[in-house]
Amino acid sequence: MDEQTRFIGEPIQVEFDQPPLFSKTPPCPDRFVWQEEAYVIVVVLQEWRDYSRRGRMSMNMRPANLEKAAKRGSWGVGRFYFRAQVADGRVFDIYYDRAPKGQQQKEGSWHLYREVLG
């Protein structure tokens, strides 16, 4: 059965009741803000990690090291995905992108990937 989704692909702000112990490996947040509206996460339905290197980053390692990095990750590479149900019953996939965005933002960023419709 194929699930129906609606792609969103926009940055979000997240909030934690307790800050993550390690900023590069955060758990699912407790809340997020998208387009000035707050969403409270009531249950995490699924989580997964993707340590794939994209673009030029995929060409800068020897094949053996690339295989290890795809399993364990390396600094600034990878995404942590969470499928979460919010208080109004909607289900969203959000992710934390570990890649720094320059000197001003070394921590990575959060994104609303898509809404799961059914």
N, C-alpha and C positions, 0 to 999 in steps of 0.2 A: 504494500500500500504506500503510495507516494504522499508525502505530506505537502500541504499547501503553505507557501510562505510568501511574505511580502518583503522584498529587500528594502532596507532603510539606509545603512551605511553612513551613519552620522556620529560625530563625537558626542559623548555624554560626560556629565560630572557624576561622580559616585560618592557615596557616604558609607562609612563603616561605624557600627556601634563601638567596636574596638579596632583600632588601627592594626593593619597586618604586621606580623612580626618581621617579615621580609618583604620589602616593597616590590621586588621583581618576581615574587611568587605569591601574589595575593589570593585570598579566597574570594568567593562571590561576595559582592558588596550587599549591604542591607537595603540600600535605596539608590536610585539614580534619578537624575534630572535630565529630561530631554525636551527641547523646545519650551523651556520655562515651566514644564509640568513635572511634578515629583511623582515617582512610582515607588511604592514599597514592595520589596520582594518578600513573598510569604513562604515560598518553597523553591529549592533548587532541584530541578527535575533531572538534570544531567550535567556533567562537566567533562571536558576533554582538553588535551593539549596538542598543539601542532608546532613542532620545532623546525619546520621546513624553512630553508633559506630561499629568499625570493630575489629575483633580478640579479644584479651584479654580485650580491652576497653568495649566490649559489655557485659562482665560478672561482671563488678565492680559497678553496680548500682541496687538499688531495682527497681522492675518493674514499679511502679508508677513514680519514678523519671526518669527512662529510657524513658518512654512515653513522659514526658514533655520535656526532652532534645532532643528527636527526632523532636519535633515541633519547639523549640526555639534555639536549639544549646547550647553548653557549651564551655568553654575555650579550644581552641586547637582541637576541634572536628568538623568535617564537611568539605564540599567542596562546592565552589561556581562555577557553570558551566556557560559557555557562548558559544553560537553558533554564530560565527562571519564570515562575508564575508570579504575577503581581496581584495586589489586593483586589483589583476589579476583575480578575479571572483571565486576563490576557496573558499570553506566553511569548517571551522574547528570548532571542539569542543575543548575548552581549559578549564582548571579549576585551581582554587586556592585551595590548600590543607592547611587548617588551622593548621594542626599538626606541632608542632615544631620538628626540627630534632636534638635536643641536645642543649648544651650550646652555640654553635657557631651560630646556626640558629634558633632563637626563633620566627621568623616571619612567618614561613610556606614556601610553595614553589609553583611555577607555573608549569603546565604541559600541553603539547599538547596531548590530549586524542585520537582524531581520526580526519580523514578527511571524510566529507560527500560527497559522489560521485554522488548522484543523487536523 
